[in-house]
Amino acid sequence: MEPRTPLIGLDRASLVQLCRDAEVKDVHAKHLLAGLFRRNQNLDDIIELPKKLKAWIAQHHTELEVGCSTAQLSDDGTHKFLLKMPDCKEVETVLIPTKGRVTQCVSTQVGCAAGCQFCLTATAGLTRNLSVAEIVAQVRFMRHRTPVRNLVLMGMGEPLHNYESVHSFVRIVTDPLGMAFSPRHVTLSTVGMVPGIYRMIEDEMACNLAVSLNATTDELRSEIMPVNKAYPLAVLLQAMKDYTKSGRHKRVFVEYVLLAGVNDRDEDALRLKQLLKDVPCTLNLLPFNAFSGSLYQAPSAQQVLHFQDQLLAQGIFAIVRESRGRDISAACGQLKTEQRQRASR
Ligand code: SF4
């Protein structure tokens, strides 16, 4: 007997197929989309479905809910949750309220294999990919609590290392009959997995692309981000340009984590202008959030502004993104790792 798959991991095409397999009308796929994803209901609560379909689903699929192990609320309103998956593996998801809009940061893997030197999640390595249902469950968990406008795939994990699940996730959350997130409000952030970026282009994945750049020379980038050894700056920048040419509203967000004395010097600002001059992008400067044992320091507020001024003077539009949830270690992957460290003491 085949293992039963979670119902919330199915996109519209799969739900239509499910209805055909169950020998009920296709229209019930729309009822499932509306119930599961728009109204956030469980199967039993979707009254439009015939008994025959519910019985068939009960035989072939499971319901998947995630439990919450820990929740922490920051002074600035950022809310971080540690969620427990069915096999008891845990991932974090973070709610970030800004000017009346709420953004949810979603995880795509348990741990991460990308090995970025400035990231605490990297120290734990990769445990496993999350299934599409486990990624969708994080969003359903939050929608029980508050309306969310933006989704960013910037939690634990490198999304393009888990391409199939992430692609299905994007299809599910942007389906206008379901959760109906605007593709402009869903952002996938990568360290620069070039083949994955080209797959996104080929598949016309309906979301924004953010690239975590963080260095202006191959030497430094390879030191702090091992992915650069496989896909150096010239190759990555070409992929970013190709992405922006591939569709209507394609624009890349470039993320640049500022590490004091490492990548925030005047020569870095000059090189950044050269690197990005032909890439239609928005540049976000993110002052590093230091953690216990980290190899790097956070730059001073003065240095951050100086770096931004250098870029603005050269005609590069750069926005400083304030660190959110600093008091609860809401930076990439910190809650999970803190739990793990406490447990191992
Ligand atoms: S920054 Fe993101 S991609 Fe890099 S190691 Fe951390 S979780 Fe992975």
Residues whose N, C-alpha, C, O or C-beta is under 5 A from the ligand:
A	BS01	SF4	C112 A114 G115 C116 C119 T121 A122 G155 M156 G157 E158 V191 C332
